[in-house]
Amino acid sequence: MKPGDRCDLESDIFADHCGGAIDSAAMGDTEHPEFQFEFETVQAIEIESADCIRVDFESGFSCGFPSDHWLDVDAEQIRQ
């Protein structure tokens, strides 16, 4: 992953905690409703520790992910 990549964070267990939670119906099934319709574009990546990588997105959202966590990246984006 690199800055500029577009990620699908809908129902991601770290970025969108309520996506699969038991009480998620009360929250509208997601903590971040924008994730249902939009990709988040990576702005910066910082390795904070061996177990945590922080990803900052252009929207202002930031999230720490375990180093072995898989994020879905938009398959249609063109890499140069």
N, C-alpha and C positions, 0 to 999 in steps of 0.2 A: 504494500500500500504506500501511496505517496500523495503529497499535496495535489489537489485537483481531482483526485478520485471521488466518485459519487457513491455513497454507501446507502443501502437500504436498512434502516434501523427499526423498522416496524416489528414489534414483538421481540426485539433483541433482549435477552435476559438481563443485560447490564445497562443498556441505554434506555430501555423502555420497560422498567421493572413491572409495571402493572399489566403488561400485555398478556401474561398467562396466569396472573394471580387469581385466587378464588374470589376475592371481592372486586375483581376488575369490572364487573357489570356496573357497579355503582360509580366507577370512574370513567365510564364510557369505553371500556375495554382497553384504554391506553392512557398513559400519563402524558404522552405527547401526541395529540391527535394529528399534528402536521406530518408525522412519520407515515401515516396511512396514504398520503398523496404526494409526498415529495422525497427526493433523495437529499441527503445531507452531504455537502461537499467538504472534503478534508482541507483544512487550512494549515495545520501543523501537527506534527507527531513528536512526542517527547517520551523517552524511556525514563520513567521515574525510579524504577527498581527492576530487579530481575523478574519480578512477578507482576509488574504493573506498567502498562503503556498508556499514556494519556493522549487522546486524540481530540484536537480542537477543530471545530467545524466553523465554516464561514457564517453560519447563522448566529454564532455566539455560544452555542451549546458545546460543552466539553464533557468528556466521560473517560474514566479509567477502565481499561480492559485487561484481563489476565493475558500474559504473553502468548498463551496457546489458544486464545479465543479466535474464532473464525468470524469475520464480518463479511456480509454479502456486499459485493461491489457490482455496480451496474455493468452488466455484460455488454451493453451496446456502446459503452464509451470507447473512444478510439485512442489508443496509446501510440505515441510517436517516438 
